[in-house]
Amino acid sequence: MKVDPQFLTSLHLGGEFDAQRCMNCGTCTALCPLGVEILPRKLFHYAMLGNREAVLGQEEAIFSCLLCKLCESNCPGGVHIAENVRSLRTYLNREVHGLAEA
Amino acid sequence: MPVPIKSTLGILGDNLTKRQSALPLGRRKVIAWTRGLNIPRGGKTVLYTGQMWQMVPAINAMAHQLARYEHSRLTALFGFARSMNKLVNLTPLLARTTAKDRAEFDRRLRNIARLLRAAGVEFGYLYENDLYAGGLAHDEGLDRALLAHAQLVYRNLREAGVERVITVDPHTTNMLRSVYPKIVPEYHLEVQSYLEVLAEQKLARRAPVDRTVAIHDSCVYARYEGVVDQPRKLLTGAGVTIAEPEMSGKLTFCCGGPLETLFPGKSAEIATRRIGQLSAASPQVVTACPLCLANLSRVAPPKTEVRDISDYLVDAYCPAEA
């Protein structure tokens, strides 16, 4: 695994990113209407580890999130899950899709 | 091939930057709903549509096209379509709508204006400056395009002397009330959904609506903006019996609408699950969001009818339209 120490800092540029509050309890995974296993806790842990490649490989999952906040409203850690997913989207648009001006 | 994310979001960002909307409609279609209502221009309090209801026929047409293209070779042309769209607005070509469809959704805006008048609420309208609030750009992480657009929207409101905005859908409510204050400097605006405004008024019921309806809470109203009790209060006052489905109120289940642009197939799967929960409670389903209405209507089984809340409220609280 290649670690990018600047990755987490880059995500903060897209807005609030507070995934460090995640306790890895799995409530979000159990509640997700899409049943996407990677969303959101595994994805957030990849981000916190600086595993940029693992996050970029999950583009479809990142853009599949409904932002419906069913997980966030029931998160015992109070993680701002929807805003974190938005930060990942902003990062992908800026750094991968070349949509910095869009 | 799936719908290409980069090109599709590129088109969305380009449209917002160049044409001030996710799906640029043109001025005539945006303000058609006001015909004959004599709503004054501007004022301290305005009804702000954010073009959401007006966009639904185009969204339906676009969703239909995207569902056809998803997993086909035609998705390879999206990059070319983005280049073309930079030069010419492709929305009228890709999202053809009929006058009948547009009238059907404009009717809900007329309902809302009539309800506010019946409640004695005075309001104006910004007409050509009633701009899209940028909800899709926000959700998809197109932050630069959104920031510039939000500043334009707010400048228009300030220059018109607006102090209070009454919104007509959850997404515009969320953008103007909860997102703009975080991204637009020195933002001061009172924002309320028309459901919140009406729930504070004493509405005189003219005719009871004797129906049992399954209520679908929009995720954005319920979990982002805390609008849960108001639609229930208004419907109950109208004489409607509310059947709470599995997953309701703050525990509501998404209609699938947020995925209709990039993942039409997944969007339809979520919508189908939700309409199943709703129709098990009652074949009459009520929504309070144009996107929920569109997405759930598309997958509703033949004996399930999905209507907007304003349809019921106008029957109960308003005199017949002349």
Boltz contact constraints between the chains, C-beta under 6 A:
constraints:
  - contact:
      token1: [A, 33]
      token2: [B, 254]
      max_distance: 6.0
  - contact:
      token1: [A, 33]
      token2: [B, 270]
      max_distance: 6.0
  - contact:
      token1: [A, 63]
      token2: [B, 5]
      max_distance: 6.0
  - contact:
      token1: [A, 63]
      token2: [B, 262]
      max_distance: 6.0
  - contact:
      token1: [A, 64]
      token2: [B, 263]
      max_distance: 6.0
  - contact:
      token1: [A, 66]
      token2: [B, 254]
      max_distance: 6.0
  - contact:
      token1: [A, 66]
      token2: [B, 258]
      max_distance: 6.0
  - contact:
      token1: [A, 67]
      token2: [B, 139]
      max_distance: 6.0
  - contact:
      token1: [A, 67]
      token2: [B, 258]
      max_distance: 6.0
  - contact:
      token1: [A, 68]
      token2: [B, 219]
      max_distance: 6.0
  - contact:
      token1: [A, 68]
      token2: [B, 254]
      max_distance: 6.0
  - contact:
      token1: [A, 69]
      token2: [B, 223]
      max_distance: 6.0
  - contact:
      token1: [A, 73]
      token2: [B, 223]
      max_distance: 6.0
  - contact:
      token1: [A, 86]
      token2: [B, 141]
      max_distance: 6.0
  - contact:
      token1: [A, 89]
      token2: [B, 140]
      max_distance: 6.0
  - contact:
      token1: [A, 89]
      token2: [B, 141]
      max_distance: 6.0
  - contact:
      token1: [A, 90]
      token2: [B, 141]
      max_distance: 6.0
  - contact:
      token1: [A, 90]
      token2: [B, 143]
      max_distance: 6.0
  - contact:
      token1: [A, 93]
      token2: [B, 141]
      max_distance: 6.0
  - contact:
      token1: [A, 97]
      token2: [B, 6]
      max_distance: 6.0
  - contact:
      token1: [A, 99]
      token2: [B, 10]
      max_distance: 6.0
  - contact:
      token1: [A, 99]
      token2: [B, 13]
      max_distance: 6.0
  - contact:
      token1: [A, 101]
      token2: [B, 144]
      max_distance: 6.0
  - contact:
      token1: [A, 102]
      token2: [B, 13]
      max_distance: 6.0
  - contact:
      token1: [A, 102]
      token2: [B, 142]
      max_distance: 6.0
  - contact:
      token1: [A, 102]
      token2: [B, 145]
      max_distance: 6.0
